[in-house]
Amino acid sequence: MDKHLHIVTHEVPWPADHGGIFDLFYKIKSLHQVGIKIHLHCFSKFNTPQPILNKYCETVDYYQRKKSHSIFKFGTPFIVQSRNDVSLLRNLNKDNYPVLLEGIHCTFFYKKLNPQRKVFIRLHNAECTYYKHLAKHEKNLLKKIYFHIESMLLYRYEKKIAQKGTFWAVSKDDIDFYINKFGTKQIKYLPVFIPWSTIKSNMVHGNYCLYHGNLSVNENEKAAIWLLKEVFSKINIPFVIAGKNPSITLKKLAHSFTHTCIVENPSEHEMEDLIKKAQINILPSFNKTGVKLKILHALTNGKHCLVNSRAIKGNDLESYCHIANDSAQFIKETERLFSISLSEEEIDERRNIVENLFSNIENAKQINSWIY
């Protein structure tokens, strides 16, 4: 008998050019590979069709995400309220196939689906905590207020839906949060799906350290600025920052030292090359929600990976990374690792990441067993 599954995504899952989209696209591709027939529903600001999705899906429908900031209407968070196209509900109700809702974002119609139907919610983060961190690090007052109110709305909203939903979390820490804060009963760990199926790390010595990420995200900018001010202003080791849309403030600071620089909006190939050739991918984080895909990118393609505890808590990656938790420790570890080549044994150990922990096919098979 054919196995059908509706998947509702908060964004169009192509091009797969950043962390959140990786999980969406490679999950769809892997579920297709294990024989599940997918009916995809995508929210988008632009409704631009992506023909590649037809290769892996039986049907693909696009829905316009609302742009109006009636964020506080009925107390519903904006990330949910803006994805309430009634045609989605009509399309889902044409049959009784199981439904996978990607993120809290896509749960507006959750209560209107048949309660006997199999419906699963993928947790990308504990969103209320994620938005709380965004508010904490935001400098723009209006954005700060928005993130703060959205965080409060999300806390109330997630608490309500957590009592009834069946969840698949990307992080064990998010599981603990949902159980301890919201009393969730039905929640399981499902690792992220990734584009890296082999380990490409090598023992060739690199000659710089690298921080990479979407630099328009305030938390990433704060991490880059912290590294410049608290670590690399005090040691004379080359440091490169690379990513999307850095601010003028960050660019000026990166060019204020003779041994630091910034690579603005690198292509996918350029970013891959930067990660591969860096002696240390240095990736601290100021929040511990979700999973940091850039760390997986660094571990599968780069050499040493230096992080803080918050960046990897609950993601099974502790044994593959070097850990520092304050500026003094980051300086000490950076100086130590910069003179040590990655060993063959470390590279061999990393194969467990793609062959077991984050094996797309094995995780697709796990989904199949949970649904059918």
DOLORO-307044 format. One record per residue (C-alpha): chain; y, z, x. Coordinates in Angstrom, 3 decimals, padded with zeros to 6 digits. Example, Ala and Ser with C-alpha at 12.3 -4.5 7.8 and 13.67 -1.06 7.14 Angstrom:
{chain=A, y=-004.500, z=007.800, x=012.300} $
{chain=A, y=-001.060, z=007.140, x=013.670} $
// end
This chain:
{chain=A, y=000.000, z=000.000, x=000.000} $
{chain=A, y=003.488, z=-000.855, x=001.287} $
{chain=A, y=005.698, z=002.034, x=002.364} $
{chain=A, y=009.344, z=001.682, x=001.319} $
{chain=A, y=012.280, z=003.871, x=002.337} $
{chain=A, y=015.978, z=003.875, x=001.412} $
{chain=A, y=018.241, z=004.831, x=004.322} $
{chain=A, y=021.916, z=005.592, x=003.643} $
{chain=A, y=024.082, z=005.597, x=006.773} $
{chain=A, y=027.603, z=006.946, x=007.207} $
{chain=A, y=028.499, z=003.940, x=009.370} $
{chain=A, y=027.109, z=000.457, x=009.930} $
{chain=A, y=024.394, z=001.005, x=012.565} $
{chain=A, y=025.437, z=-001.937, x=014.731} $
{chain=A, y=026.761, z=-002.567, x=017.329} $
{chain=A, y=024.912, z=000.379, x=018.872} $
{chain=A, y=027.672, z=001.184, x=021.342} $
{chain=A, y=028.085, z=004.946, x=021.039} $
{chain=A, y=026.052, z=008.096, x=020.571} $
{chain=A, y=025.973, z=008.506, x=016.801} $
{chain=A, y=025.007, z=004.877, x=016.245} $
{chain=A, y=022.173, z=005.010, x=018.793} $
{chain=A, y=020.211, z=007.406, x=016.578} $
{chain=A, y=020.770, z=005.275, x=013.469} $
{chain=A, y=019.898, z=001.882, x=014.898} $
{chain=A, y=016.909, z=002.861, x=017.020} $
{chain=A, y=015.490, z=004.960, x=014.178} $
{chain=A, y=015.643, z=001.923, x=011.874} $
{chain=A, y=014.082, z=-000.308, x=014.525} $
{chain=A, y=011.278, z=002.181, x=015.254} $
{chain=A, y=010.480, z=002.829, x=011.586} $
{chain=A, y=010.198, z=-000.928, x=011.119} $
{chain=A, y=007.800, z=-001.049, x=014.074} $
{chain=A, y=005.483, z=001.525, x=012.467} $
{chain=A, y=005.358, z=-000.484, x=009.239} $
{chain=A, y=007.957, z=001.092, x=006.956} $
{chain=A, y=009.946, z=-001.306, x=004.773} $
{chain=A, y=013.574, z=-000.229, x=004.908} $
{chain=A, y=016.274, z=-000.674, x=002.285} $
{chain=A, y=019.489, z=000.013, x=004.163} $
{chain=A, y=022.790, z=001.138, x=002.617} $
{chain=A, y=025.782, z=001.276, x=004.976} $
{chain=A, y=029.239, z=002.726, x=004.523} $
{chain=A, y=032.012, z=000.975, x=006.416} $
{chain=A, y=035.784, z=000.757, x=006.561} $
{chain=A, y=035.567, z=-003.017, x=006.967} $
{chain=A, y=032.342, z=-004.169, x=005.232} $
{chain=A, y=031.503, z=-006.483, x=008.134} $
{chain=A, y=027.885, z=-007.721, x=007.774} $
{chain=A, y=025.689, z=-007.397, x=010.845} $
{chain=A, y=022.886, z=-010.018, x=010.675} $
{chain=A, y=020.733, z=-008.214, x=013.272} $
{chain=A, y=020.001, z=-005.498, x=010.678} $
{chain=A, y=018.194, z=-008.043, x=008.487} $
{chain=A, y=015.578, z=-008.325, x=011.221} $
{chain=A, y=014.449, z=-004.744, x=010.593} $
{chain=A, y=015.307, z=-004.192, x=006.914} $
{chain=A, y=014.051, z=-005.614, x=003.627} $
{chain=A, y=017.523, z=-005.329, x=002.111} $
{chain=A, y=020.951, z=-004.394, x=003.484} $
{chain=A, y=023.882, z=-003.363, x=001.282} $
{chain=A, y=027.407, z=-002.526, x=002.420} $
{chain=A, y=029.846, z=-000.146, x=000.720} $
{chain=A, y=033.547, z=000.320, x=001.329} $
{chain=A, y=034.428, z=003.768, x=002.555} $
{chain=A, y=037.458, z=005.124, x=000.707} $
{chain=A, y=040.606, z=005.425, x=002.795} $
{chain=A, y=042.571, z=007.719, x=000.503} $
{chain=A, y=043.032, z=011.234, x=001.842} $
{chain=A, y=042.365, z=012.991, x=-001.465} $
{chain=A, y=040.425, z=015.288, x=000.797} $
{chain=A, y=040.608, z=018.417, x=-001.236} $
{chain=A, y=039.665, z=016.852, x=-004.566} $
{chain=A, y=037.254, z=019.241, x=-006.282} $
{chain=A, y=036.823, z=021.023, x=-002.947} $
{chain=A, y=034.628, z=018.229, x=-001.541} $
{chain=A, y=034.997, z=017.527, x=002.200} $
{chain=A, y=036.629, z=014.211, x=003.015} $
{chain=A, y=033.646, z=012.949, x=005.040} $
{chain=A, y=031.601, z=013.287, x=001.819} $
{chain=A, y=034.242, z=012.406, x=-000.789} $
{chain=A, y=035.114, z=009.151, x=000.980} $
{chain=A, y=031.532, z=007.901, x=000.568} $
{chain=A, y=031.083, z=008.043, x=-003.198} $
{chain=A, y=030.633, z=004.407, x=-004.254} $
{chain=A, y=028.850, z=004.445, x=-007.641} $
{chain=A, y=027.090, z=001.165, x=-006.825} $
{chain=A, y=025.108, z=003.086, x=-004.220} $
{chain=A, y=023.721, z=005.401, x=-006.897} $
{chain=A, y=022.834, z=002.402, x=-009.092} $
{chain=A, y=021.001, z=000.727, x=-006.217} $
{chain=A, y=019.085, z=003.885, x=-005.298} $
{chain=A, y=018.023, z=004.368, x=-008.926} $
{chain=A, y=016.452, z=000.913, x=-009.209} $
{chain=A, y=013.200, z=002.412, x=-007.923} $
{chain=A, y=011.733, z=005.746, x=-006.923} $
{chain=A, y=011.244, z=005.147, x=-003.180} $
{chain=A, y=011.950, z=008.056, x=-000.807} $
{chain=A, y=015.538, z=008.378, x=000.434} $
{chain=A, y=016.873, z=009.368, x=003.846} $
{chain=A, y=020.550, z=010.393, x=003.817} $
{chain=A, y=022.052, z=010.119, x=007.288} $
{chain=A, y=024.308, z=013.105, x=007.739} $
{chain=A, y=026.016, z=015.472, x=005.324} $
{chain=A, y=028.478, z=012.575, x=005.029} $
{chain=A, y=026.118, z=010.636, x=002.725} $
{chain=A, y=025.165, z=013.402, x=000.287} $
{chain=A, y=027.781, z=012.866, x=-002.457} $
{chain=A, y=025.134, z=011.686, x=-004.957} $
{chain=A, y=022.374, z=014.008, x=-003.744} $
{chain=A, y=022.382, z=016.156, x=-006.908} $
{chain=A, y=022.306, z=013.075, x=-009.149} $
{chain=A, y=019.028, z=011.780, x=-007.742} $
{chain=A, y=015.791, z=012.605, x=-009.533} $
{chain=A, y=014.834, z=016.152, x=-008.422} $
{chain=A, y=011.192, z=015.021, x=-008.233} $
{chain=A, y=012.077, z=012.284, x=-005.798} $
{chain=A, y=011.516, z=012.661, x=-002.048} $
{chain=A, y=014.971, z=012.969, x=-000.483} $
{chain=A, y=015.619, z=013.958, x=003.129} $
{chain=A, y=018.903, z=014.769, x=004.891} $
{chain=A, y=019.377, z=014.058, x=008.576} $
{chain=A, y=021.640, z=016.664, x=010.198} $
{chain=A, y=023.767, z=015.092, x=012.937} $
{chain=A, y=025.534, z=018.420, x=013.511} $
{chain=A, y=026.301, z=021.647, x=011.809} $
{chain=A, y=029.388, z=019.792, x=010.590} $
{chain=A, y=031.429, z=022.873, x=009.670} $
{chain=A, y=031.073, z=024.122, x=013.247} $
{chain=A, y=031.793, z=020.697, x=014.703} $
{chain=A, y=035.047, z=020.404, x=012.747} $
{chain=A, y=035.966, z=023.961, x=013.677} $
{chain=A, y=035.753, z=022.945, x=017.332} $
{chain=A, y=037.787, z=019.798, x=016.659} $
{chain=A, y=040.514, z=021.973, x=015.105} $
{chain=A, y=040.421, z=024.355, x=018.052} $
{chain=A, y=040.990, z=021.605, x=020.627} $
{chain=A, y=043.413, z=019.407, x=018.628} $
{chain=A, y=047.056, z=019.297, x=019.769} $
{chain=A, y=048.493, z=017.272, x=016.878} $
{chain=A, y=049.518, z=019.819, x=014.215} $
{chain=A, y=048.685, z=017.660, x=011.176} $
{chain=A, y=045.267, z=016.744, x=012.560} $
{chain=A, y=044.651, z=020.371, x=013.488} $
{chain=A, y=045.369, z=021.460, x=009.903} $
{chain=A, y=043.123, z=018.696, x=008.537} $
{chain=A, y=040.206, z=019.629, x=010.827} $
{chain=A, y=040.617, z=023.308, x=009.980} $
{chain=A, y=040.585, z=022.772, x=006.203} $
{chain=A, y=037.747, z=020.248, x=006.465} $
{chain=A, y=035.735, z=022.830, x=008.409} $
{chain=A, y=036.210, z=025.422, x=005.638} $
{chain=A, y=035.285, z=022.905, x=002.938} $
{chain=A, y=032.237, z=021.826, x=004.902} $
{chain=A, y=031.065, z=025.402, x=005.327} $
{chain=A, y=031.074, z=025.954, x=001.549} $
{chain=A, y=029.590, z=022.531, x=000.859} $
{chain=A, y=026.823, z=022.801, x=003.461} $
{chain=A, y=025.940, z=026.298, x=002.273} $
{chain=A, y=025.359, z=025.008, x=-001.270} $
{chain=A, y=023.342, z=021.955, x=-000.309} $
{chain=A, y=021.340, z=023.924, x=002.266} $
{chain=A, y=019.700, z=025.935, x=-000.525} $
{chain=A, y=018.043, z=022.850, x=-002.028} $
{chain=A, y=017.828, z=020.124, x=000.624} $
{chain=A, y=015.072, z=019.118, x=003.028} $
{chain=A, y=016.572, z=018.625, x=006.483} $
{chain=A, y=015.715, z=016.983, x=009.820} $
{chain=A, y=017.961, z=018.366, x=012.559} $
{chain=A, y=018.741, z=016.822, x=015.956} $
{chain=A, y=019.072, z=020.253, x=017.576} $
{chain=A, y=017.072, z=023.479, x=017.464} $
{chain=A, y=020.357, z=025.369, x=017.556} $
{chain=A, y=021.425, z=023.620, x=014.349} $
{chain=A, y=018.128, z=024.715, x=012.784} $
{chain=A, y=018.849, z=028.338, x=013.726} $
{chain=A, y=022.388, z=028.037, x=012.334} $
{chain=A, y=021.196, z=026.643, x=008.994} $
{chain=A, y=018.475, z=029.265, x=008.635} $
{chain=A, y=020.616, z=032.252, x=009.681} $
{chain=A, y=023.901, z=031.267, x=008.015} $
{chain=A, y=022.706, z=029.374, x=004.952} $
{chain=A, y=019.154, z=030.614, x=004.366} $
{chain=A, y=017.686, z=027.114, x=004.576} $
{chain=A, y=013.944, z=027.015, x=003.889} $
{chain=A, y=013.077, z=023.373, x=004.523} $
{chain=A, y=014.264, z=022.222, x=007.934} $
{chain=A, y=012.453, z=020.579, x=010.848} $
{chain=A, y=013.342, z=019.370, x=014.310} $
{chain=A, y=013.527, z=015.606, x=014.810} $
{chain=A, y=014.859, z=014.485, x=018.214} $
{chain=A, y=017.434, z=011.713, x=018.404} $
{chain=A, y=016.308, z=008.115, x=018.760} $
{chain=A, y=017.562, z=006.553, x=021.985} $
{chain=A, y=017.980, z=003.076, x=023.530} $
{chain=A, y=016.445, z=004.098, x=026.860} $
{chain=A, y=012.664, z=003.666, x=026.985} $
{chain=A, y=012.228, z=003.859, x=030.781} $
{chain=A, y=013.637, z=005.958, x=033.612} $
{chain=A, y=015.910, z=003.894, x=035.858} $
{chain=A, y=017.093, z=006.730, x=038.092} $
{chain=A, y=016.751, z=006.162, x=041.833} $
{chain=A, y=016.976, z=008.096, x=045.114} $
{chain=A, y=019.812, z=006.003, x=046.599} $
{chain=A, y=022.640, z=008.391, x=047.483} $
{chain=A, y=025.787, z=008.022, x=045.371} $
{chain=A, y=029.350, z=008.488, x=046.607} $
{chain=A, y=031.250, z=009.924, x=043.617} $
{chain=A, y=030.944, z=012.246, x=040.617} $
{chain=A, y=031.338, z=010.916, x=037.067} $
{chain=A, y=032.435, z=012.264, x=033.697} $
{chain=A, y=031.994, z=009.779, x=030.847} $
{chain=A, y=032.484, z=009.805, x=027.079} $
{chain=A, y=034.719, z=008.687, x=024.249} $
{chain=A, y=038.010, z=009.972, x=025.636} $
{chain=A, y=039.813, z=009.637, x=022.299} $
{chain=A, y=037.734, z=012.612, x=021.051} $
{chain=A, y=039.803, z=015.696, x=021.791} $
{chain=A, y=036.874, z=017.768, x=023.033} $
{chain=A, y=035.962, z=015.092, x=025.594} $
{chain=A, y=039.550, z=014.823, x=026.780} $
{chain=A, y=039.709, z=018.601, x=027.166} $
{chain=A, y=036.501, z=018.582, x=029.244} $
{chain=A, y=037.856, z=015.829, x=031.517} $
{chain=A, y=041.182, z=017.652, x=031.978} $
{chain=A, y=039.367, z=020.916, x=032.694} $
{chain=A, y=037.270, z=019.241, x=035.399} $
{chain=A, y=040.375, z=017.744, x=037.006} $
{chain=A, y=042.361, z=020.972, x=036.975} $
{chain=A, y=039.676, z=023.588, x=037.565} $
{chain=A, y=037.142, z=021.803, x=039.757} $
{chain=A, y=038.291, z=018.616, x=041.459} $
{chain=A, y=041.798, z=019.822, x=042.259} $
{chain=A, y=040.064, z=022.321, x=044.544} $
{chain=A, y=037.461, z=020.129, x=046.291} $
{chain=A, y=037.880, z=016.805, x=048.030} $
{chain=A, y=034.947, z=014.974, x=046.436} $
{chain=A, y=035.595, z=011.612, x=044.685} $
{chain=A, y=035.669, z=011.971, x=040.903} $
{chain=A, y=035.703, z=009.184, x=038.306} $
{chain=A, y=036.398, z=009.585, x=034.585} $
{chain=A, y=035.263, z=006.693, x=032.368} $
{chain=A, y=035.457, z=006.069, x=028.634} $
{chain=A, y=037.211, z=004.773, x=025.572} $
{chain=A, y=040.929, z=005.078, x=024.901} $
{chain=A, y=042.122, z=007.801, x=027.300} $
{chain=A, y=045.518, z=009.337, x=026.526} $
{chain=A, y=048.570, z=008.821, x=028.712} $
{chain=A, y=048.371, z=012.517, x=029.655} $
{chain=A, y=044.799, z=012.157, x=030.913} $
{chain=A, y=045.547, z=008.932, x=032.796} $
{chain=A, y=048.525, z=010.467, x=034.577} $
{chain=A, y=046.533, z=013.542, x=035.559} $
{chain=A, y=043.568, z=011.477, x=036.804} $
{chain=A, y=045.870, z=009.472, x=039.066} $
{chain=A, y=047.742, z=012.506, x=040.376} $
{chain=A, y=045.061, z=013.210, x=042.987} $
{chain=A, y=044.113, z=010.795, x=045.768} $
{chain=A, y=040.362, z=011.311, x=045.232} $
{chain=A, y=040.254, z=011.038, x=041.414} $
{chain=A, y=040.681, z=008.048, x=039.090} $
{chain=A, y=039.996, z=006.812, x=035.567} $
{chain=A, y=038.156, z=003.716, x=034.307} $
{chain=A, y=039.628, z=002.796, x=030.947} $
{chain=A, y=037.409, z=001.166, x=028.268} $
{chain=A, y=034.587, z=000.028, x=030.550} $
{chain=A, y=032.146, z=-002.559, x=029.215} $
{chain=A, y=028.575, z=-001.481, x=028.475} $
{chain=A, y=027.464, z=-003.058, x=031.762} $
{chain=A, y=030.251, z=-001.352, x=033.722} $
{chain=A, y=029.421, z=002.044, x=032.221} $
{chain=A, y=025.748, z=001.583, x=033.024} $
{chain=A, y=026.661, z=000.744, x=036.615} $
{chain=A, y=028.969, z=003.769, x=036.920} $
{chain=A, y=026.264, z=006.137, x=035.636} $
{chain=A, y=023.620, z=004.613, x=037.905} $
{chain=A, y=025.713, z=004.824, x=041.090} $
{chain=A, y=027.231, z=008.296, x=040.585} $
{chain=A, y=025.732, z=011.006, x=042.785} $
{chain=A, y=026.413, z=013.554, x=040.026} $
{chain=A, y=026.974, z=012.944, x=036.318} $
{chain=A, y=028.994, z=016.043, x=035.499} $
{chain=A, y=029.086, z=016.654, x=031.736} $
{chain=A, y=030.301, z=020.032, x=030.466} $
{chain=A, y=030.838, z=020.546, x=026.734} $
{chain=A, y=032.933, z=023.036, x=024.780} $
{chain=A, y=030.678, z=023.085, x=021.709} $
{chain=A, y=026.948, z=023.435, x=021.230} $
{chain=A, y=026.387, z=021.489, x=018.007} $
{chain=A, y=024.131, z=018.447, x=017.807} $
{chain=A, y=022.818, z=016.731, x=020.920} $
{chain=A, y=024.857, z=015.139, x=023.698} $
{chain=A, y=023.473, z=011.616, x=024.061} $
{chain=A, y=025.534, z=011.015, x=027.185} $
{chain=A, y=023.348, z=013.623, x=028.913} $
{chain=A, y=020.226, z=011.674, x=027.949} $
{chain=A, y=021.959, z=008.518, x=029.197} $
{chain=A, y=022.659, z=010.219, x=032.522} $
{chain=A, y=019.115, z=011.586, x=032.865} $
{chain=A, y=017.427, z=008.253, x=032.130} $
{chain=A, y=019.746, z=006.109, x=034.261} $
{chain=A, y=021.563, z=008.351, x=036.744} $
{chain=A, y=020.932, z=010.821, x=039.529} $
{chain=A, y=021.850, z=014.527, x=039.389} $
{chain=A, y=023.120, z=015.814, x=036.043} $
{chain=A, y=025.338, z=018.910, x=036.085} $
{chain=A, y=026.179, z=020.549, x=032.743} $
{chain=A, y=027.031, z=023.908, x=031.194} $
{chain=A, y=024.705, z=025.856, x=028.903} $
{chain=A, y=026.569, z=024.841, x=025.742} $
{chain=A, y=025.923, z=021.156, x=026.428} $
{chain=A, y=022.128, z=021.399, x=026.343} $
{chain=A, y=021.287, z=024.486, x=024.291} $
{chain=A, y=018.459, z=023.748, x=021.863} $
{chain=A, y=017.710, z=020.221, x=023.095} $
{chain=A, y=014.712, z=020.670, x=025.469} $
{chain=A, y=016.695, z=019.302, x=028.423} $
{chain=A, y=017.355, z=022.491, x=030.384} $
{chain=A, y=014.663, z=021.858, x=033.015} $
{chain=A, y=016.050, z=018.417, x=033.882} $
{chain=A, y=019.678, z=019.474, x=034.437} $
{chain=A, y=021.599, z=021.680, x=036.855} $
{chain=A, y=023.652, z=024.326, x=035.058} $
{chain=A, y=027.026, z=025.915, x=035.788} $
{chain=A, y=029.158, z=027.935, x=033.401} $
{chain=A, y=032.519, z=028.501, x=035.078} $
{chain=A, y=034.737, z=026.665, x=037.539} $
{chain=A, y=033.415, z=028.546, x=040.582} $
{chain=A, y=029.821, z=027.646, x=039.692} $
{chain=A, y=030.754, z=024.011, x=039.023} $
{chain=A, y=032.468, z=023.791, x=042.432} $
{chain=A, y=029.493, z=025.369, x=044.206} $
{chain=A, y=026.910, z=023.153, x=042.468} $
{chain=A, y=028.990, z=019.997, x=042.918} $
{chain=A, y=029.302, z=020.597, x=046.672} $
{chain=A, y=025.577, z=021.355, x=046.937} $
{chain=A, y=024.296, z=018.419, x=044.873} $
{chain=A, y=026.680, z=015.925, x=046.449} $
{chain=A, y=024.751, z=016.211, x=049.716} $
{chain=A, y=021.233, z=016.134, x=048.224} $
{chain=A, y=019.469, z=012.941, x=047.124} $
{chain=A, y=017.521, z=012.902, x=043.861} $
{chain=A, y=013.838, z=013.377, x=044.706} $
{chain=A, y=010.880, z=011.247, x=043.663} $
{chain=A, y=009.388, z=014.326, x=041.995} $
{chain=A, y=012.487, z=014.780, x=039.827} $
{chain=A, y=012.349, z=011.143, x=038.756} $
{chain=A, y=008.665, z=011.487, x=037.845} $
{chain=A, y=009.414, z=014.614, x=035.790} $
{chain=A, y=012.080, z=012.733, x=033.823} $
{chain=A, y=009.477, z=010.300, x=032.510} $
{chain=A, y=008.430, z=013.051, x=030.107} $
{chain=A, y=011.804, z=012.591, x=028.388} $
{chain=A, y=011.114, z=009.040, x=027.202} $
{chain=A, y=007.321, z=009.252, x=026.984} $
{chain=A, y=007.120, z=012.467, x=024.967} $
{chain=A, y=010.269, z=014.433, x=024.046} $
{chain=A, y=012.345, z=011.433, x=022.957} $
{chain=A, y=009.696, z=008.778, x=022.342} $
{chain=A, y=011.084, z=006.603, x=019.542} $
{chain=A, y=007.683, z=005.411, x=018.350} $
{chain=A, y=006.134, z=008.889, x=018.327} $
{chain=A, y=009.116, z=010.261, x=016.413} $
{chain=A, y=008.932, z=007.365, x=013.933} $
{chain=A, y=005.267, z=008.224, x=013.379} $
{chain=A, y=006.324, z=011.834, x=012.785} $
{chain=A, y=008.750, z=010.695, x=010.071} $
{chain=A, y=005.987, z=008.601, x=008.514} $
{chain=A, y=003.716, z=011.667, x=008.322} $
{chain=A, y=006.466, z=013.811, x=006.787} $
{chain=A, y=007.304, z=011.280, x=004.057} $
{chain=A, y=003.940, z=009.755, x=003.167} $
// end
